Amino acid sequence: MQRALCVSAFGILALAASLPAQSPRVHELKIGMIAKSSANFVFIAAQRGAEDAAREITQKQGVHVEVEWLTPPKEDAAVQAEKIGEAVAHGDQAILISCSDAGPLTPAINSAVDKGVAVMTFDSDAPASKRFAFYGTDDADLGEKVMTDLAALLDGKGKIAILAGSVNAPNLRARAEGVKKAAAQFKGIEVADVVHHVETPQEAVAEIIRFDSAHPDVAGWAMVGGWPLFRSSQTPAFTQELEHRHLKVVAVDGLPEELSYVDHDLVPVLWAQPVYLWGKIGVQTIVDHVVFGKAVPEKARMDLVKVTKKNLGGWSRQLAAWGFTGLPDEYLKRE
């Protein structure tokens, strides 16, 4: 039985570093990485983290690590299950997956494990499956953080809506429930509805505009993902909606394209998940477990970063250090 231990991502690294050096059990490791959607920018960042980790390990630890990107173009749990089968057929020794829907994916994960493939989840878990570890956010807590900051922007009163992505994603459902739980603590806050949508910028913006039109009294949005903040053909319409409606918004994630919304006071608070670390920590954990036989925690909690104008410079430099581009020099030079 796996240990029910919860530590931070950096605790994983400290734990691994404290253990005695071990000879690798295998000298080549192929990891199938299956995120929810290649159209979602946060997962491209995770892919970069995974590939950087694989390259560093290959150079420094005497093990050749390869990451096979098997993420579907659009979110679909059934396709993810097929991709698990592909990873097994390709001879991948491990899989790193963010689960769009734990229900149909749990049998697929269990089948892979039964065939000798180690499976780790990130971002969105399948806790009843045979995966050996999970790394991600405490989603309920994240939802509460988003709502608490939104309530402060609204002075504790007003009608709000929750933008929540896929209705089947367990992590997003938990965040939405966290928002509702925190909203109940404010007598002047009313939750109009939870708005689900296909997880692309275009679909997210379209749903926001549609909902605002039907509910002109909505004063704020608790966005448990950053979908509408990424550039698309809908960006001008979204910016106009924020400005003309004077909407108050708090959102999740803090990738380069989202930072201008903070700088221009359109989205004053972002709760950033260090999404690059989904891949980096995931690959490092798999290597420690599969290659070196080290003990790893079953659950590791991702540390969040609250991004506002005050720390926009520091966060921008962190993103640049992780290999992100497109960051304005103005942000990089701020204190």
N, C-alpha and C positions, 0 to 999 in steps of 0.2 A: 504494500500500500504506500502511496506517495505521501510525503510529509505535507501537512497543511501549514506551511510556513509562508509568511508574507514579509518581504523586504523590498527596499527600493532597488532600482536598477543598479545604482552605484554600489549597493550592498552585495549584489551578485558579483561585481568585479572584485570587491574587497574579499569576499568569501573565496573566490577562485584563486586570488593572489596569495591567500594565507595557507592554501593547501600545498603539500610538498609536490615538487615536480614529478611528473609521471611520463613514462614513455607512451607514445601514441599507440592505440590499439589498431588503428588503420592509418594509412598514409595518404589516402585519397577519400574525399567526402563530397558528394553531390547533394545539394539541398534544393528541393523544389519549393519555390516561394509562391504562395497563392494568396494574394490580397483580394479585397472585395471587387475592385474595379480599376482598370488602368486609366479610366477617365477621371478618377479622383486624384487630385494633385498630392494629397497627403501620402498616398501609397507610392507615388513615384519617389518621394523623399525617402520613404522606408526602403525602397529598392536600392537607392543610392547608398544608404547606410549598410545594407546587407552586403552589397558588392565591395564597399570599402573594407568592411570587416573581413570578408573572404580574402581580399588581396593582402591585407596586413598579416593575417594568420598564415597564409601561404608563404610569405616572405620571411616570417620570424619564427614559426613554430614547427617547421619541417613537415607540414601537412598541406597537401594541395586541396584547397576548398573551392568549389564552383557553385554558383547560385544559378539555378534554372528558373527564369521568370515565367510562371504559368498562370498569371492573373487574367481573368476574362475581361474583355473590353467594357462590358456592362455588368452591373451587379446581378448575379443569378446563382443561388445556392446549388441548384441542380448542375450547372456548369462547373461550379467549384468541385462538386463531388466527382464529376468526370475528370477534372484535372488531378484530383488525388489519385485516381486510377492510372492516369497517364504518368504521374511521377513514379508510381510503383513499377509500371511497365518499362519505364526508361532506366530503371535500376537505381533511382535516387535512394540514398540511405536514410534521408530525413526529409521532413516537410515542415515548413513554417507557414502557418495559415491564419488569416483573419476571417472569422466565420460570419457570412451573411445571415445565416439562419442555422442555429445549432441543431434543430430537429433533424433535417435530412442529412446534415453533415456528420452527425455523431456515428451512424453506422459506417459511413465511408472511412472516417478516421479510425474506427475500431478495426475495420478490415485491413487497413494499411498496417496498423500496429501488429496485428496478428500475423502479418507476413514479414515481420522483422523490421519495419520502417518506423523510426522514431518520429513522433509528431509533437510539435510545439505550437501553441496558439499565441496570437498577439492581437491587441486592440479589442477584438470581440471573441469571447471564449466559447468553448463547448465543454462546460464543466463536468458533464456526465460521461464524457468520452474517455478513452484511454490515453489521451495526450499526456505527456510527462510534465509539462510546465506551461504556464501562461504568464505573459508580460503585458501589462496595460494599465489603464487609468481605473481608479475607483469611480465608476460612472455615476453612481448616485450622488456621491460627494461633488463631482464636477457639475452636475445639474444644479445642485444647491448653491454652489459658488456663482454660477451664471445668474441665477435668479436673485441672489442677495445683492449683487452689483447692479442688476437692472432695477431693482426696487429702490436703490439709492439714487439712481439717475432720475427715477420717476417721483422722488420724494414720498415713496411709500403708497402711492395711489395711482389707479388707472387700470385699463383693460389691456391685457397682453396676450400674445399668441406664441406658441412654441413651434419652431421649425425643427423637424425631427427626422428628416431623411426617410430611409426605408422602414416600413412598418414591421418588417420581419427581423430587423437587426436587434439582437438582445442588448447590446451596449447602448444603442440609441434609445431604446425603450427605457432602460434604467436611468439614463440622463433625463429624459422627459419626466419620469416619475420623480426624480430629484428636484426638478424645477417646480413641479406641482406641490411637492412637500414643503419646499421653502416658501412658495407663494402663499400657502395657507397660514403662514406666520404673520402675514401682513394683512390687516383687516381691509385696507383700501385697495388691495390688488385683486383683480378678477382674471382668471384664465379663460379666454374665449374658446380656445380649442388647441388641439395638437395637430399640426399640419404636416402630413407626410408627402413625399415626392420622390421621383427618380433622382439619384444622387449625381446630378450634373449641374453646373452653374445655370444653364438655360432653364432647366425644369424648376430649380429652386426659385429663381427670380419670377418665373411665370406664376408659380403658386402664391408667392408673396403678394404680387400685384392683384391676382384674382381675389385672394382673401381680403386684402385691404379694401378692395372695391365693394365687397359684400359686407364688410364690417368697418365703416368709416370712423368708428369710435375707438378702434385699436390704437393705443398710444406707444406700444413697445413690442419688441420681439426678443425672445430668448432663443438664440440659435445654438442648438447643441452640436452643430457642425458648421464649418465655414463655407459651405458650397456656394452661396451667392456672391461671396467676396472675391472669387477668382474671375479673371478677365474672360469675357465672352461677348457675343453680339448683344447680349442683354445688359451689359454693364451700364451704358448710359441711362437706360430705363430704370435700373435699380438705384443708381445714384440720385436720379431725379425724384424717385419715390421717397427716398430717405430725406432729401432736402425739402421737398414741398409738403410732406406730411409731418415734418419735424419729429420723426420717429426716434425713439430711444432704443438702442440696440446693444446687446452684449453677445459675443459670439465665441465659439471654440476654434482653436488652432491659431497659429501665428506665422504663416508662411509669407515670403516676400510680397506677394501680390496683395495680401491683406493689410499690410502695414500702413498704406496710404490712407485707409479709412480711419485708422487711429490718429494719424498726423493731422487729418482734416476734421477731426471731432465728429465724424459720422458714426463711427463705432468706437467709443472711447475706451472700451475694455475688451481685450481678447484674452481668453484663457488658453494658452498655448500648450499643446502636447508636443514634447520633443520627438516628433514623428520619425525623424532620422534614426533615432535610437530603437524604434521598433525593429528595424532591420539589423542594426549594429549589435544591439544586445541579444537579439534573437539568434543571430548566427554564432556569436560568442558562446551563448548558453548551450546551443546544440553541439558545438565542437567540444566544450568541456564535458558534456554528458556522454556523447557518442564516441568521441575520439580518445579522451583522456580518462573516462570513467569517473569523473568527479561528481560529488554530491552537489545538486543545484536545488534551489527552492522551487516548490511547486507553483507558488504564486509570487510574483514580484510586481510591486506597485510602481507605476511611472510617476515621477515627480513633475508637477505642473508648474508653469511659469505664467504669472499675471503680467500681461504686456499693456502698458499705458504710455503716454507721452514721456513720462519720467524715465523709463528704462528702454525707450525705443532704440537708442544708440547701442546699448549693451546687448540687447537681443539681436539687433541687426548684425553685430560683429560675431555673435555666436552662430547665427545662420551662415554667415560667410565662412567661418571656420569649418563648418560641416559641408562646405562645397556648394552652397547655394549661390546663384548669380542673380542679376537683376536688382540688386539692392542699391538705392541711390547713395552716392558719395556723401550727400548731406546727412543721411541717417548714420552711416558708418563713422562719421567724424563727431557725432554728438556724444556728450558725456553721459 
